Amino acid sequence: MAFEIKTQDRVLQELKNAYENLYGGSLSDVSGTFVGDNLAANAVEFEKAYIEMNLMMEAAFAETSWGEYLTMRAAEHGIDRKDAVQAQGTVTVTGNGVVPVGSLFATESGTTFEAVKSVPIEKSGDVPVRAVDAGTSGNVAAKTITKIPVTIAGISSVINNNATYDGYNAESDESLLNRLYLHVRNPITSGNANHYREWALSVGGVGTAKVVPLWNGNGTVKVIIADSDNNQASEALIKKTADYIETVRPIGATVTVVTPSIKEFSVSANVVVVKGWESMYADKLKSAIANYMQNEAFTDGKVSLAKIGKAMLDSGTISDYNKLLLDGSNANITLTTEQLPRLKDLTVTADA
């Protein structure tokens, strides 16, 4: 029998019934009576207790758990939630002197970076840095790190000529639950394909992984990874993943870690536009399709016309569509394990 939360009204009625059965006669439920008010106050607390008991049951099972409770549930199976990762990059400083480890640089908005090693500077030089705070906030655009919050002797200016990268937020509940399911629902043992996938996904910043066993002969394994945003993994993330797998793989295996190449697709359709969206529907549709390709298609291994259509309808800007084509065809397109789909262009015609 499923657990049921009893409401305040139901608890109060049950308390009244129990009181009447115990002491006989009817009980006045008029507000202000001693017994009536006493039972009503208890009913409030009993309802709270039922709600708390329900939350305890949800926290106890992975499928309905959340936050720290899901973290503890997954840890029972050796699956640890991935921490946030600090962004990294390089800044160019000008002046004459030494930039010590821990020297601070910042953007106008206050995103702060620290030098990860000591670098002597003569006129100009590059300094490797990482964000002080972990997470995607550390991924800043080129030429935005321009401030030196604490004076560095002999150094007069700073700038990052390239964007910083590889900053990732802490793992979401959805991602952690999926990794837990991968571990408990699949045969993971002795360096099989599932084992390599689990190892890759345990690396901070990796969002999706595919494995090709024996891709180049006996003893070879190829691991294809995308980052947490389903974009191409950076060289640093590829190396980080490869280095970790080297520490856990079976003896004798030769492992290659790569990231997919971008495969672009064109989409066209006739649509019926919802009133009020006439000037903006095309941009909304483009965003919806691009989001589907980035977040679902790579994992599915194909670009689906049905899912493109669903994404278009879910945008709320059109009520119907027809003549939906993908690269000029009305058929789905299967991806290779090393293709990351992206929307090249969208051509839509509004039906009268």
Beta strands, then each sheet from edge to edge (+ up, - down):
strand 1: 88-99
strand 2: 104-107
strand 3: 112-115
strand 4: 119-131
strand 5: 145-147
strand 6: 155-159
strand 7: 206-213
strand 8: 220-227
strand 9: 254-258
strand 10: 261-273
strand 11: 302-303
strand 12: 318-326
strand 13: 333-334
strand 14: 339-350
sheet 1: 5+ 2- 3+ 4- 1+ 6-
sheet 2: 7+ 8- 9-
sheet 3: 12+ 10- 14-
sheet 4: 11+ 13-
end
